[in-house]
């Protein structure tokens, strides 16, 4: 095995938290003198950040591992992420895998790799559970920056393997979050996305702290022309104080991602979700009535054990009667070690696929209706890339907008929306150039 080269390539599967963690690893490798190359190029070291949320995610992870080794049979293939956490021995048995770094040691991956290369004893897990600050130097010019402020989950939803893969709740110290946000803003990042495995539980392990207090700290201590976007939040974590802050603070994006999973109380109970369909709908209706045009998006699962046609139609009706304007639809996948894996009345793949397509179509219709409702409105758009006739960017309520005659990337434009163009909006700078 060739271990002396310094060309490193990354591949990330799964959630945005994984993407954030890969970006942090990329920065650490650059600081340590490695050369970053595209995954399609030949590398000396391949780092694959895996996902284990579904069977399909695990299958994709194995395919990427094999692909990396084929690119360079003499390379070092390093596997990390949730699949590496829950199936470490299985992955080490694969001939293409050289090193598996579980989630608990992901932040110390370079140390593990160095010790492996030097033929030293494997790095042991004797670190504290708190999240360390990331030493950002921003070698990759972008408009949006991501910060993982929390890890772990203790919800124990009956279908979910994440608590096994990520462990208990751990929060990054507020001062460390503040330092990272200050560094990003100083490096001209205009949108900061705060992410976590269970974001709403931020501060559970830090006496006196919660997500609202952290946001208030950031908004007070970090001046500048930027905005903060929140990652996924559970329904029960949308407190009145948090809702007021999102609605009234212009530097907080007018967008919340609130997982639904099912519109059936029977299924929600079996999933061990701590809310009813009526409670979920009330939360969204209240938010949208107070802030029309708010981006409200959700995860929805189909094919959970015991989901009959009646339960599925309850989900469809809730989606139709809600102000949700985009859906992420997932098919239930058996995860060994979870309660749902042992449940009776498992649903066939054929039924899952049919229900998935039906809900995806419903989500498309709701999205189109939402986009049309924004014609004539004015949105704040952060430009990110070139597009025909102008620049494309993201609005505060999570819509792609092409801004006609805009000239500067990474700039906020106040845009009047003229029409819908495919899955995007087309608008012009309000008041002229």
C-alpha positions as CSV (number, residue, x, y, z in Angstrom):
1,X,0.0,0.0,0.0
2,X,1.3,3.4,-0.9
3,X,1.0,5.8,2.0
4,X,3.5,8.5,1.2
5,X,1.5,10.6,-1.2
6,X,-0.3,13.7,-0.1
7,X,-3.1,14.0,-2.7
8,X,-6.4,13.6,-0.8
9,X,-9.9,13.3,-2.2
10,X,-13.3,13.4,-0.4
11,X,-16.7,12.0,-1.0
12,X,-19.7,12.7,1.2
13,X,-23.0,10.9,1.5
14,X,-26.0,11.7,3.6
15,X,-27.0,14.8,5.6
16,X,-25.8,18.4,5.7
17,X,-24.0,17.7,9.0
18,X,-21.9,15.2,7.1
19,X,-21.2,17.9,4.5
20,X,-20.2,20.3,7.2
21,X,-17.9,17.8,8.8
22,X,-16.2,17.0,5.4
23,X,-15.6,20.7,4.9
24,X,-13.9,20.9,8.3
25,X,-11.8,17.9,7.4
26,X,-10.8,19.4,4.1
27,X,-9.6,22.5,5.9
28,X,-7.6,20.5,8.4
29,X,-5.9,18.5,5.6
30,X,-5.0,21.7,3.8
31,X,-3.5,23.1,7.0
32,X,-1.5,19.9,7.4
33,X,0.0,20.3,3.9
34,X,-2.1,17.9,1.9
35,X,-3.2,18.7,-1.7
36,X,-7.0,18.4,-2.3
37,X,-8.1,16.8,-5.6
38,X,-11.4,16.0,-7.1
39,X,-12.9,12.6,-6.4
40,X,-12.7,11.8,-10.1
41,X,-9.0,12.3,-10.1
42,X,-6.4,9.9,-8.9
43,X,-5.6,10.4,-5.2
44,X,-3.2,8.8,-2.7
45,X,-5.8,9.0,0.1
46,X,-9.6,8.7,-0.3
47,X,-11.7,9.9,2.6
48,X,-15.3,8.7,2.3
49,X,-17.8,10.2,4.8
50,X,-20.7,7.6,4.9
51,X,-24.3,7.5,5.8
52,X,-26.3,4.7,7.4
53,X,-29.8,6.2,7.6
54,X,-31.2,3.8,5.0
55,X,-30.1,0.5,3.4
56,X,-29.7,2.5,0.1
57,X,-27.3,4.9,1.8
58,X,-25.1,1.9,3.0
59,X,-25.2,0.4,-0.5
60,X,-24.1,3.7,-2.1
61,X,-21.3,4.0,0.5
62,X,-20.0,0.6,-0.4
63,X,-20.1,1.4,-4.1
64,X,-18.1,4.6,-3.6
65,X,-15.5,2.7,-1.6
66,X,-15.1,0.2,-4.4
67,X,-14.9,3.0,-6.9
68,X,-12.1,4.8,-5.0
69,X,-10.0,1.7,-4.8
70,X,-10.5,1.1,-8.5
71,X,-9.2,4.6,-9.2
72,X,-6.0,3.8,-7.5
73,X,-5.4,0.3,-6.2
74,X,-2.4,1.5,-4.2
75,X,-4.3,4.3,-2.4
76,X,-5.3,4.4,1.2
77,X,-9.1,4.3,1.6
78,X,-10.4,5.8,4.8
79,X,-14.0,5.4,5.8
80,X,-15.7,7.5,8.4
81,X,-19.3,8.7,9.1
82,X,-22.4,6.9,10.5
83,X,-21.9,3.7,8.5
84,X,-18.4,3.5,9.9
85,X,-19.8,3.9,13.4
86,X,-22.4,1.2,13.3
87,X,-20.7,-1.3,11.0
88,X,-17.0,-0.9,11.7
89,X,-16.1,-4.5,11.7
90,X,-18.1,-5.2,8.5
91,X,-16.4,-2.4,6.7
92,X,-12.9,-3.5,7.9
93,X,-13.7,-6.9,6.3
94,X,-14.0,-5.3,2.9
95,X,-10.8,-5.7,0.9
96,X,-11.0,-2.1,-0.4
97,X,-11.0,-0.5,3.1
98,X,-7.8,0.3,4.8
99,X,-8.9,2.3,7.8
100,X,-12.3,3.0,9.5
101,X,-12.7,6.1,11.7
102,X,-15.9,6.0,13.7
103,X,-17.9,9.2,14.2
104,X,-16.6,9.7,17.7
105,X,-13.1,10.1,16.3
106,X,-14.0,11.9,13.0
107,X,-12.6,15.2,14.3
108,X,-9.3,13.5,14.9
109,X,-9.1,11.8,11.6
110,X,-5.7,13.3,10.5
111,X,-4.2,12.1,13.8
112,X,-5.6,8.6,13.2
113,X,-4.3,8.6,9.7
114,X,-0.9,9.8,10.7
115,X,-0.6,7.1,13.3
116,X,-1.8,4.5,10.8
117,X,0.7,5.6,8.2
118,X,3.5,5.5,10.8
119,X,2.5,2.0,11.7
120,X,1.8,3.1,15.3
121,X,-0.8,1.8,17.6
122,X,-4.3,2.8,16.6
123,X,-5.5,6.1,18.1
124,X,-7.7,5.5,21.2
125,X,-10.7,7.4,22.1
126,X,-9.7,9.3,25.2
127,X,-11.0,12.7,24.2
128,X,-13.7,14.8,25.8
129,X,-17.2,14.6,24.4
130,X,-17.5,18.3,23.7
131,X,-17.2,19.6,20.2
132,X,-13.9,21.4,19.4
133,X,-13.8,24.6,17.4
134,X,-12.9,24.4,13.8
135,X,-9.8,26.3,12.6
136,X,-11.3,27.8,9.5
137,X,-9.0,29.5,7.0
138,X,-11.5,29.4,4.1
139,X,-9.5,28.2,1.1
140,X,-12.7,27.7,-0.8
141,X,-14.4,31.0,-1.8
142,X,-18.2,30.6,-1.2
143,X,-21.2,32.7,-0.2
144,X,-22.6,30.3,2.4
145,X,-20.7,28.8,5.3
146,X,-21.9,25.9,7.5
147,X,-21.2,25.4,11.2
148,X,-22.0,22.3,13.1
149,X,-22.9,23.5,16.6
150,X,-24.3,20.2,18.0
151,X,-23.9,16.4,17.6
152,X,-25.8,13.4,18.9
153,X,-29.5,12.6,19.4
154,X,-31.5,11.1,22.2
155,X,-35.0,11.0,20.6
156,X,-34.9,7.3,19.9
157,X,-37.4,7.4,17.1
158,X,-38.3,3.7,16.5
159,X,-37.0,3.7,12.9
160,X,-33.8,5.7,13.3
161,X,-30.3,4.4,13.7
162,X,-28.8,7.9,14.3
163,X,-28.7,7.6,18.2
164,X,-26.5,4.5,17.7
165,X,-24.4,6.2,15.1
166,X,-24.0,9.6,16.8
167,X,-24.4,9.0,20.5
168,X,-25.8,11.4,23.1
169,X,-26.2,15.2,22.7
170,X,-23.0,17.3,22.7
171,X,-23.0,21.0,22.1
172,X,-20.2,23.2,20.9
173,X,-19.3,25.8,23.5
174,X,-21.0,29.2,22.7
175,X,-17.7,31.0,22.6
176,X,-16.4,28.6,20.0
177,X,-19.5,29.0,17.9
178,X,-19.1,32.8,18.2
179,X,-15.5,32.7,17.1
180,X,-16.4,30.6,14.0
181,X,-19.2,33.0,13.0
182,X,-17.0,36.0,13.5
183,X,-14.3,34.3,11.4
184,X,-16.8,33.5,8.6
185,X,-18.2,37.0,8.5
186,X,-14.7,38.5,8.5
187,X,-14.0,36.2,5.5
188,X,-17.0,37.7,3.6
189,X,-19.4,34.8,4.1
190,X,-22.9,36.4,3.8
191,X,-25.0,33.4,5.0
192,X,-24.1,31.2,8.0
193,X,-26.0,28.0,8.3
194,X,-26.2,26.5,11.8
195,X,-26.5,22.7,11.7
196,X,-26.7,19.8,14.1
197,X,-27.9,16.2,14.3
198,X,-30.6,17.4,16.7
199,X,-30.2,21.2,16.5
200,X,-33.0,22.1,18.8
201,X,-31.3,20.3,21.6
202,X,-28.4,22.7,21.5
203,X,-27.3,23.5,25.0
204,X,-28.9,20.5,26.7
205,X,-25.5,19.6,28.1
206,X,-24.5,23.3,28.8
207,X,-26.2,24.7,31.9
208,X,-28.1,27.8,31.1
209,X,-27.8,27.6,27.3
210,X,-30.2,26.8,24.5
211,X,-30.6,27.7,20.9
212,X,-32.4,30.9,21.5
213,X,-29.7,32.2,23.9
214,X,-27.0,31.2,21.4
215,X,-28.8,33.1,18.5
216,X,-29.2,36.2,20.7
217,X,-25.4,36.1,21.5
218,X,-24.4,35.8,17.9
219,X,-26.8,38.6,16.7
220,X,-25.5,40.9,19.5
221,X,-21.8,40.2,19.1
222,X,-21.4,39.8,15.4
223,X,-22.2,43.0,13.3
224,X,-22.1,43.0,9.6
225,X,-24.1,42.4,6.4
226,X,-24.9,38.7,6.8
227,X,-27.8,36.4,7.7
228,X,-28.2,33.1,9.7
229,X,-30.2,30.1,8.5
230,X,-31.2,27.3,10.9
231,X,-31.0,23.7,10.1
232,X,-33.8,21.1,10.9
233,X,-35.8,21.7,14.0
234,X,-38.3,19.3,15.6
235,X,-41.9,20.4,16.0
236,X,-41.8,20.6,19.8
237,X,-38.7,22.8,19.6
238,X,-40.4,25.7,17.9
239,X,-41.0,27.7,21.0
240,X,-42.9,31.0,21.0
241,X,-39.6,32.8,21.8
242,X,-37.8,31.1,18.9
243,X,-40.7,31.8,16.5
244,X,-40.7,35.4,17.5
245,X,-37.0,35.7,16.9
246,X,-37.2,34.1,13.4
247,X,-40.1,36.3,12.4
248,X,-38.9,39.6,13.8
249,X,-35.1,39.4,13.4
250,X,-34.1,40.4,9.8
251,X,-30.8,38.6,10.1
252,X,-32.5,35.3,10.7
253,X,-33.7,33.6,7.5
254,X,-37.5,33.4,7.0
255,X,-37.3,29.6,6.6
256,X,-37.8,26.6,8.9
257,X,-37.3,22.9,8.1
258,X,-39.7,21.0,10.4
259,X,-39.8,17.2,10.0
260,X,-43.3,15.7,9.7
261,X,-42.6,12.0,9.0
262,X,-46.4,11.1,9.0
263,X,-49.8,12.7,9.2
264,X,-51.3,9.7,11.0
265,X,-51.4,9.8,14.8
266,X,-51.2,6.0,14.8
267,X,-48.0,6.0,12.8
268,X,-46.5,8.9,14.7
269,X,-47.0,7.0,18.0
270,X,-45.4,3.9,16.6
271,X,-42.5,6.0,15.3
272,X,-42.1,7.4,18.9
273,X,-42.6,10.9,17.6
274,X,-43.8,13.2,20.5
275,X,-46.5,15.2,18.7
276,X,-49.8,14.6,17.0
277,X,-50.7,15.5,13.4
278,X,-53.0,18.3,14.7
279,X,-50.2,19.8,16.8
280,X,-47.9,19.8,13.9
281,X,-50.4,21.5,11.6
282,X,-51.2,24.1,14.3
283,X,-47.5,25.0,14.6
284,X,-47.1,25.5,10.8
285,X,-50.4,27.3,10.5
286,X,-49.5,29.7,13.2
287,X,-46.1,30.5,11.7
288,X,-47.5,31.1,8.2
289,X,-50.3,33.2,9.5
290,X,-47.9,35.5,11.3
291,X,-45.4,35.5,8.4
292,X,-46.9,34.8,5.0
293,X,-44.3,33.7,2.5
294,X,-42.2,31.9,5.1
295,X,-40.4,28.9,3.7
296,X,-41.7,25.9,5.5
297,X,-40.2,22.5,4.4
298,X,-40.5,19.0,5.9
299,X,-39.3,15.4,5.8
300,X,-42.0,12.9,5.2
301,X,-41.6,9.1,5.4
302,X,-43.7,6.5,3.6
303,X,-44.0,2.8,4.1
304,X,-43.4,2.7,7.9
305,X,-44.6,-0.7,9.3
306,X,-48.3,-0.8,9.7
307,X,-48.9,2.2,7.4
308,X,-52.1,1.2,5.6
309,X,-53.8,3.1,2.8
310,X,-55.9,5.0,5.4
311,X,-52.8,6.2,7.3
312,X,-51.1,7.2,4.1
313,X,-54.1,9.2,3.0
314,X,-54.0,11.0,6.4
315,X,-50.5,12.1,5.5
316,X,-51.5,13.3,2.1
317,X,-54.4,15.3,3.6
318,X,-52.2,17.0,6.2
319,X,-49.7,18.0,3.5
320,X,-52.5,19.3,1.3
321,X,-54.1,21.3,4.2
322,X,-50.8,22.7,5.5
323,X,-48.7,25.7,4.4
324,X,-45.8,23.4,3.6
325,X,-44.1,24.5,0.4
326,X,-41.5,21.8,-0.2
327,X,-41.2,18.1,0.8
328,X,-38.3,15.7,1.2
329,X,-39.9,12.3,0.8
330,X,-38.1,9.2,2.2
331,X,-39.0,5.5,1.9
332,X,-38.8,3.6,5.2
333,X,-35.8,1.4,5.3
334,X,-35.2,-1.4,7.9
335,X,-32.3,-0.5,10.2
336,X,-31.0,-3.4,12.3
337,X,-31.0,-2.5,16.0
338,X,-34.1,-0.3,15.8
339,X,-37.5,-1.2,17.2
340,X,-39.2,-0.7,13.9
341,X,-37.0,-3.4,12.3
342,X,-38.8,-6.0,14.5
343,X,-42.3,-4.7,13.9
344,X,-44.9,-6.7,12.0
345,X,-46.8,-5.5,8.9
346,X,-43.7,-4.4,7.0
347,X,-44.6,-2.7,3.7
348,X,-43.6,-4.0,0.3
349,X,-41.1,-2.0,-1.8
350,X,-43.7,-1.8,-4.5
351,X,-46.1,0.0,-2.2
352,X,-43.4,2.3,-0.8
353,X,-42.4,3.3,-4.3
354,X,-46.0,4.1,-5.3
355,X,-46.6,6.1,-2.2
356,X,-43.3,7.9,-2.5
357,X,-44.1,9.0,-6.1
358,X,-47.5,10.2,-5.1
359,X,-46.1,12.3,-2.2
360,X,-43.3,13.6,-4.4
361,X,-45.9,14.8,-6.9
362,X,-47.9,16.4,-4.1
363,X,-44.7,18.2,-3.0
364,X,-44.0,19.5,-6.5
365,X,-47.6,20.9,-6.7
366,X,-47.2,22.6,-3.4
367,X,-43.9,24.0,-4.4
368,X,-45.3,25.4,-7.7
369,X,-48.3,27.0,-5.8
370,X,-45.9,28.6,-3.4
371,X,-43.6,30.0,-6.1
372,X,-46.6,31.4,-7.9
373,X,-47.8,33.1,-4.7
374,X,-44.5,35.0,-4.6
375,X,-45.0,36.8,-8.0
376,X,-45.1,40.5,-7.3
377,X,-43.5,40.1,-3.9
378,X,-40.0,41.4,-2.9
379,X,-37.4,39.0,-1.6
380,X,-33.8,39.4,-0.3
381,X,-31.6,37.3,-2.5
382,X,-27.9,36.4,-1.9
383,X,-26.3,35.9,-5.4
384,X,-24.2,32.7,-5.7
385,X,-23.5,31.9,-9.3
386,X,-23.9,33.1,-12.9
387,X,-27.1,32.4,-14.8
388,X,-28.6,33.3,-18.2
389,X,-29.6,36.9,-18.0
390,X,-28.1,37.7,-14.6
391,X,-27.1,35.9,-11.4
392,X,-28.8,33.1,-9.4
393,X,-29.1,33.2,-5.7
394,X,-31.1,32.0,-2.7
395,X,-33.8,34.0,-1.0
396,X,-34.3,34.2,2.7
397,X,-37.3,31.9,2.4
398,X,-35.3,29.2,0.6
399,X,-36.2,29.8,-3.1
400,X,-33.8,29.9,-6.0
401,X,-34.1,33.3,-7.8
402,X,-32.5,34.5,-11.0
403,X,-31.8,38.2,-10.6
404,X,-31.8,40.0,-13.9
405,X,-28.9,42.4,-14.5
406,X,-27.3,41.6,-11.2
407,X,-23.5,42.0,-11.6
408,X,-21.9,40.9,-8.2
409,X,-21.8,37.5,-6.7
410,X,-22.0,37.2,-2.9
411,X,-24.1,40.3,-2.6
412,X,-27.6,40.8,-1.2
413,X,-30.1,42.2,-3.7
414,X,-33.7,43.3,-3.0
415,X,-35.6,41.7,-5.8
416,X,-39.1,42.1,-7.1
417,X,-40.4,38.7,-8.4
418,X,-41.8,38.8,-12.0
419,X,-42.5,35.2,-12.9
420,X,-41.9,31.5,-12.3
421,X,-39.3,29.8,-14.5
422,X,-39.3,26.1,-14.0
423,X,-38.4,25.4,-10.3
424,X,-37.0,29.0,-10.0
425,X,-38.2,32.5,-9.8
426,X,-37.2,35.3,-12.1
427,X,-37.0,38.9,-10.8
428,X,-35.4,42.3,-11.1
429,X,-33.6,44.5,-8.7
430,X,-36.3,46.5,-6.9
431,X,-36.1,50.2,-7.7
432,X,-33.7,49.7,-10.6
433,X,-30.0,49.3,-10.6
